[in-house]
């Protein structure tokens, strides 16, 4: 029997107790980009992808719970850039808000959700100001694995069919698959930025019994009108992944990969080119409603929103909304090797990213400079760089023993959040100046986050009811959620690990 991801989350609750190449650019231009500061009213430059990463100190502020590691950096050195920042030309700081301002819409959070919403609202002619407490790309949107997969958080096609009418399931699936992927392509083409977008994706079965679950999901997708996935056996899989540990796979032409920080910077570039304003280094202290609208209070001034406020701040949403949070934060990790001793095509001949089906997912893909990006784990407490590196190196050796002695050059941690139902929590307040929010991505949703940003804009401008479709799902409150993860996540993972030993054919992934 297959344990789908929604049921996994419910069982978990019970168990826990609740570009142009920079090498072609002249040095003076690169220097000018590196020194640029983006004042209000000036468009940020498009992201510039470098031929390969280069060791450098990070210019992005980090949540104190997470870290960046580089093999040539000592603890006394400034925090190193992660691979994504190190593989892009330097980019501007926008400067904190200084003084009071009035605008149509205030966006809180400079990740993919905030940037996409801001861009689409600016394109609709609204006066939009975006504020970010650290820097653009400091959070999960600039630190994730860069894998693009269909679905809405942990809701896949089967779960949608189990919980919705066939018509509603088909609409939601299309929203979270075809529309989400096509929007990325449309935005990068329309606004002229590169983000290393590639098409296609593989889900590889680590147990023969998992092939049945992959077939069921492919069949559910066909019921919803999606024929982008086909099932392949272990021999054909060798044409895509040169590893002997898999029993077959789902080959999905609708997924893919992207450089997430380049995507985010591309959206901010497009937003500022539309006249939008960004202020980083601007934490929001509180959000208040008065007779003139809604006040977003920051240390440097107050933003008066005449028409709407959008929260794109993940688990920090609870800071601004009454009641208990509906998400639990967890930590996840990514690493990148130095240039490999063999061509990356010898490991991944078709250059497609891979997820596997084990409880603790491995995900990996080839990136620029003949390197391998490899990620995994989900933990309640933040692991140290040493523990993460040891774990990921062991996983690389398991998947690709032909590498013999793999090494890591970069690694870093990040924070995601999960809902108990497994689907993203989207809300809109009924105030005269509505507050929109979306969080609970469960580690899945790069493309869907961008698509929901458009849905928020479309809802506000009356273009369609896509966002209303996302708000229908109920989410249980989780008291003291910030403190629950360190206890609940290890307990849940331990229980599910024991269960998988008894019946390894059951497929559930964290």
C-alpha positions in Angstrom: 0.0 0.0 0.0 1.2 3.5 -0.8 1.2 6.1 1.9 0.6 9.4 0.1 2.1 12.6 1.2 -1.1 14.0 2.7 -1.6 10.9 4.8 2.0 11.1 5.8 1.5 14.5 7.3 -1.7 13.5 9.1 0.1 10.4 10.5 3.0 12.6 11.5 0.6 14.9 13.5 -0.7 11.9 15.4 2.7 10.5 16.1 4.1 13.8 17.2 1.2 14.8 19.4 -0.1 17.4 17.0 22.7 35.8 -19.0 25.3 36.5 -20.7 28.5 35.0 -19.5 30.4 37.3 -17.2 33.6 36.3 -18.8 32.5 38.2 -21.9 31.8 41.4 -19.9 34.5 44.0 -19.6 36.0 44.4 -16.1 34.8 48.0 -15.7 31.2 46.9 -16.2 31.5 44.1 -13.7 33.1 46.5 -11.2 30.2 48.9 -11.7 27.7 46.1 -11.1 29.5 45.0 -8.0 29.4 48.6 -6.5 25.9 49.3 -7.6 23.3 50.3 -5.0 19.7 50.3 -6.2 18.0 53.5 -4.9 14.2 53.8 -5.1 13.1 54.4 -8.7 16.2 52.8 -10.3 15.8 49.4 -12.0 18.0 46.6 -10.6 20.2 44.9 -13.2 19.2 41.5 -14.6 21.1 38.6 -13.0 24.5 37.7 -14.7 25.4 34.0 -14.5 29.1 33.3 -14.3 30.7 30.4 -16.2 31.5 28.9 -12.8 31.3 29.7 -9.1 34.2 31.6 -7.4 34.9 31.7 -3.7 33.7 35.0 -2.2 32.2 36.3 1.0 28.5 36.5 1.1 26.7 39.8 0.9 23.4 38.3 2.0 22.3 38.5 5.6 21.4 35.1 7.1 18.9 33.8 9.6 21.1 33.0 12.7 19.9 29.4 12.7 21.4 28.6 9.3 24.9 28.7 7.8 27.0 28.7 4.6 30.2 26.6 4.4 33.1 26.6 1.9 36.0 24.3 2.1 38.6 27.1 2.0 37.0 29.3 4.5 38.0 29.3 8.2 35.6 30.1 11.1 37.4 33.4 11.5 36.7 34.5 7.9 33.5 36.3 6.8 30.6 34.0 6.0 31.2 32.6 2.5 28.7 32.8 -0.3 26.7 29.7 -1.1 27.1 28.2 -4.5 24.2 30.2 -6.0 25.5 33.6 -4.9 29.0 32.6 -5.8 27.9 31.8 -9.4 26.3 35.1 -10.0 27.9 38.6 -10.6 27.5 40.9 -7.6 24.1 42.6 -7.2 22.9 45.8 -5.5 21.7 46.4 -2.0 18.5 48.5 -2.1 18.8 50.2 1.2 16.4 50.4 4.1 13.2 52.4 4.2 13.8 55.9 5.6 10.7 57.8 6.3 6.9 57.3 5.8 5.5 56.4 2.5 2.0 55.7 1.0 1.4 53.3 -1.8 -1.3 50.9 -3.2 0.2 47.6 -2.0 2.9 46.7 0.5 4.7 43.3 -0.1 6.4 41.9 3.0 9.2 39.5 2.1 11.6 39.5 -0.8 11.4 35.8 -1.8 9.8 34.3 -4.9 6.2 34.8 -3.6 6.8 38.4 -2.8 8.8 39.2 -5.9 6.2 37.5 -8.2 3.3 39.2 -6.6 5.0 42.6 -6.7 5.9 42.1 -10.4 2.4 41.1 -11.4 0.8 43.9 -9.4 3.2 46.5 -10.9 2.4 45.2 -14.4 -1.3 45.8 -13.5 -0.5 49.4 -12.9 -0.4 49.4 -9.1 2.1 51.4 -6.9 3.9 48.7 -5.0 6.6 48.8 -2.4 8.4 45.6 -1.3 10.3 45.3 2.0 12.7 42.5 2.9 14.2 42.2 6.4 17.6 40.9 5.2 18.6 40.9 1.5 16.9 39.6 -1.6 17.7 35.9 -1.7 18.8 35.5 2.0 15.9 33.1 2.7 14.7 29.8 1.2 14.0 31.3 -2.3 17.7 31.9 -2.8 18.9 28.7 -1.1 16.7 25.8 -2.3 17.7 22.9 -4.5 16.4 24.4 -7.7 14.3 21.4 -8.6 11.0 22.0 -10.4 8.3 19.4 -9.8 4.5 19.6 -10.3 2.1 19.5 -7.4 1.1 21.9 -4.6 3.5 21.4 -1.7 3.0 17.7 -0.9 -0.3 17.3 -2.7 0.2 15.4 -5.9 -2.3 14.2 -8.5 -3.6 11.3 -6.4 -4.2 13.4 -3.4 -6.1 16.0 -5.4 -8.4 13.3 -6.8 -8.9 11.9 -3.4 -10.0 15.2 -1.9 -11.6 17.2 -4.8 -14.1 16.6 -7.6 -12.6 15.5 -10.9 -13.2 19.0 -12.3 -11.6 20.8 -9.4 -8.7 18.4 -9.2 -8.0 18.9 -12.8 -8.0 22.7 -12.4 -5.8 22.6 -9.4 -3.4 20.2 -11.0 -3.1 22.3 -14.1 -2.5 25.4 -12.0 0.3 23.6 -10.0 2.0 22.0 -13.0 1.6 23.2 -16.6 0.7 26.8 -15.6 3.4 27.1 -13.0 6.1 25.8 -15.3 4.9 27.9 -18.3 4.9 31.0 -16.2 8.6 30.8 -15.4 9.4 30.5 -19.1 7.1 33.4 -20.0 8.5 35.7 -17.3 12.1 35.1 -18.2 11.3 35.6 -21.9 9.2 38.7 -21.4 11.6 40.5 -19.1 14.9 39.3 -20.6 16.7 37.5 -17.8 18.5 34.1 -17.6 18.1 31.6 -14.8 19.6 28.4 -16.2 16.1 27.0 -16.8 16.1 23.3 -18.0 13.2 21.0 -18.7 12.5 17.5 -17.6 12.7 15.6 -14.3 13.2 12.1 -12.9 11.7 10.4 -9.9 13.8 7.3 -9.3 12.5 4.3 -7.2 14.9 3.0 -4.5 12.7 -0.1 -4.0 10.9 -2.3 -6.5 7.7 -1.9 -4.6 7.8 1.9 -5.1 7.3 1.4 -8.9 3.6 0.7 -8.2 3.2 4.0 -6.5 4.9 5.8 -9.4 2.5 4.0 -11.8 -0.5 5.0 -9.7 0.6 8.7 -9.7 1.2 8.6 -13.4 -2.3 7.1 -13.9 -3.8 9.8 -11.7 -2.1 12.5 -13.8 -3.5 10.9 -17.0 -7.0 11.1 -15.4 -6.4 14.8 -15.0 -5.4 15.2 -18.6 -1.6 15.3 -18.0 0.4 13.0 -20.2 3.8 14.4 -19.4 5.0 11.5 -17.4 5.9 7.9 -18.4 7.3 5.0 -16.4 10.6 3.5 -17.4 12.5 0.4 -16.2 16.0 0.1 -14.7 17.7 -0.6 -18.0 16.2 2.5 -19.8 16.9 4.5 -16.7 20.6 4.0 -17.3 20.2 6.3 -20.3 19.4 9.1 -17.8 21.1 8.1 -14.5 24.3 6.0 -14.3 23.5 4.4 -10.9 22.7 0.8 -10.1 20.6 1.5 -7.0 17.3 2.2 -8.7 14.5 -0.1 -9.9 13.0 2.2 -12.5 11.6 5.8 -12.5 9.0 8.2 -13.6 10.3 10.4 -16.4 8.5 13.8 -16.3 8.8 16.2 -19.2 6.9 19.0 -17.3 9.4 19.4 -14.4 12.9 20.7 -14.6 15.5 22.8 -12.8 16.4 26.4 -12.4 19.1 28.6 -10.7 16.7 29.9 -7.9 18.7 33.0 -6.9 19.0 34.0 -10.6 15.2 33.5 -11.0 14.5 35.6 -7.9 16.8 38.4 -9.0 15.3 38.3 -12.5 11.8 38.9 -10.9 13.1 41.8 -8.8 14.8 43.2 -11.9 11.5 43.0 -13.8 9.6 44.5 -10.9 11.9 47.5 -10.5 11.9 48.0 -14.3 8.1 48.4 -14.0 8.6 51.2 -11.5 8.4 49.1 -8.3 10.4 50.0 -5.2 12.4 47.6 -3.0 13.8 48.2 0.5 16.0 45.5 2.0 17.4 45.7 5.6 13.8 46.6 6.5 12.2 44.3 9.1 8.5 44.7 9.7 7.6 45.2 13.4 3.8 45.1 13.2 0.9 45.5 10.8 -2.0 47.7 12.0 -5.3 48.9 10.5 -6.5 52.4 10.7 -9.1 54.6 9.0 -6.8 55.4 6.1 -5.9 51.8 5.3 -3.3 49.5 6.7 0.0 50.6 8.4 3.1 48.4 8.0 5.5 49.6 10.7 9.3 49.3 10.2 12.2 50.7 12.2 12.8 53.4 9.5 9.3 54.5 8.8 5.6 53.5 8.3 4.2 52.3 5.0 0.6 53.2 4.5 -1.1 50.6 2.2 -4.2 52.0 0.5 -5.4 48.8 -1.1 -3.6 45.5 0.0 -0.8 43.9 2.0 0.9 40.7 1.0 2.8 38.5 3.4 5.5 36.3 1.8 7.5 35.4 4.9 6.9 31.7 5.4 6.6 30.6 9.0 7.1 34.2 10.3 3.5 34.8 9.2 2.4 34.0 12.7 4.1 37.2 13.9 1.6 39.3 12.1 -1.7 37.2 12.2 -3.7 36.3 15.3 -3.9 32.7 16.5 -1.5 29.8 16.3 0.7 29.1 13.3 -0.4 26.3 10.9 3.1 25.3 10.0 6.2 23.6 11.6 9.6 24.8 10.5 12.3 22.3 9.5 15.8 22.4 8.2 17.2 21.0 4.9 20.6 21.0 3.3 22.3 21.3 -0.1 25.9 20.9 -1.2 27.9 21.3 -4.4 31.0 19.5 -5.4 34.2 21.0 -7.0 34.5 20.3 -10.7 34.1 16.5 -11.0 37.0 14.3 -12.1 34.8 12.9 -14.9 32.3 14.7 -17.2 29.0 15.2 -15.4 27.4 13.6 -18.5 28.9 10.3 -17.4 26.6 10.4 -14.3 23.6 12.2 -15.8 23.7 11.7 -19.6 20.5 13.5 -20.3 21.2 16.4 -17.8 17.9 15.8 -15.9 17.5 16.5 -12.2 16.6 13.5 -10.0 14.5 12.9 -6.9 14.4 9.5 -5.3 11.7 7.7 -3.3 13.5 6.9 -0.1 12.0 8.2 3.2 14.8 10.9 3.4 14.8 12.1 -0.2 18.1 12.5 -2.2 17.9 15.1 -4.9 20.7 16.1 -7.3 21.5 17.6 -10.6 24.5 18.8 -12.7 25.3 22.5 -12.5 27.7 24.8 -14.3 31.4 24.1 -14.1 31.0 20.3 -14.3 29.8 20.2 -10.7 27.2 18.1 -9.0 24.6 19.7 -6.7 23.3 17.2 -4.1 20.7 17.8 -1.4 18.7 16.0 1.2 17.7 15.5 4.8 14.9 17.3 6.8 15.7 17.8 10.5 14.1 19.5 13.5 17.3 21.1 14.6 19.9 22.7 12.5 22.7 20.2 11.8 26.3 21.4 11.8 28.2 21.7 8.5 30.4 18.8 9.5 27.4 16.5 10.0 25.7 17.6 6.8 28.9 17.2 4.7 29.5 13.7 6.1 25.9 12.7 5.4 25.8 14.1 1.9 29.1 12.6 0.9 28.0 9.2 2.0 24.8 9.6 -0.1 26.9 10.6 -3.1 29.1 7.6 -2.7 26.0 5.4 -2.4 24.4 6.8 -5.6 27.6 7.2 -7.6 30.2 4.8 -6.3 32.2 5.3 -9.6 33.3 8.7 -8.1 35.3 6.8 -5.5 36.3 9.8 -3.4 33.8 12.7 -3.9 34.5 16.0 -2.3 32.4 19.1 -1.5 33.3 22.7 -2.1 30.0 24.4 -0.9 27.3 23.4 1.5 24.6 25.3 3.3 21.4 24.9 5.3 18.0 26.4 4.9 14.6 26.6 6.6 11.3 25.4 5.1 7.9 24.8 6.7 5.2 22.1 6.6 1.5 22.0 7.2 -0.2 19.0 8.8 -2.4 18.6 5.7 0.5 18.7 3.3 -1.0 21.5 1.1 0.0 25.1 1.1 -1.9 27.4 3.5 -3.2 30.4 1.5 -5.4 33.1 3.0 -7.0 36.4 2.4 -8.5 38.5 5.1 -11.9 40.2 4.8 -10.7 43.6 5.9 -11.3 46.7 3.7 -7.6 46.5 2.9 -7.1 42.8 2.5 -4.0 40.9 3.7 -2.9 38.0 1.5 -0.6 35.3 2.6 0.7 31.9 1.5 3.1 29.6 3.4 3.7 25.9 4.2 5.6 24.7 1.1 6.9 21.5 2.7 10.2 21.9 0.7 8.4 21.7 -2.7 7.2 24.6 -4.7 9.6 26.9 -6.6 7.5 27.2 -9.7 4.2 27.1 -7.7 5.3 30.0 -5.5 5.7 32.2 -8.5 2.4 31.0 -9.9 0.6 31.9 -6.6 2.1 35.3 -6.7 0.3 35.8 -10.0 -2.8 34.4 -8.5 -2.8 36.9 -5.7 -2.4 39.8 -8.2 -5.2 38.3 -10.4 -7.5 38.0 -7.4 -6.9 41.6 -6.3 -7.5 42.9 -9.8 -10.6 40.7 -10.3 -9.1 38.8 -13.3 -9.9 35.3 -12.0 -10.6 33.2 -8.9 -7.5 31.1 -8.9 -6.4 32.3 -5.5 -9.9 31.6 -4.0 -9.4 28.0 -5.2 -6.3 27.8 -3.0 -8.0 29.2 0.2 -10.6 26.5 0.5 -8.4 24.0 2.3 -8.6 24.0 6.1 -5.4 24.0 8.2 -5.2 22.9 11.8 -3.4 25.4 14.2 -0.2 24.1 15.7 0.4 25.7 19.1 4.1 26.5 19.9 4.9 25.3 16.4 8.5 26.8 16.5 9.3 24.5 19.4 7.5 21.4 18.1 9.8 20.6 15.2 13.0 19.6 17.2 10.9 17.0 19.1 8.2 15.9 16.6 10.3 15.6 13.5 12.8 13.1 14.9 10.0 11.1 16.4 8.0 11.0 13.2 11.1 10.1 11.1 12.1 7.4 13.6 8.6 5.8 13.5 8.4 5.9 9.7 11.9 4.4 9.4 10.8 1.5 11.6 7.6 1.2 9.5 9.7 1.1 6.3 11.8 -1.7 7.7 8.7 -3.8 8.2 7.3 -3.0 4.8 9.9 -1.3 2.6 7.5 -1.3 -0.4 5.4 1.4 1.2 6.5 4.7 -0.2 6.6 7.9 1.8 9.1 10.7 1.5 10.0 13.5 3.8 
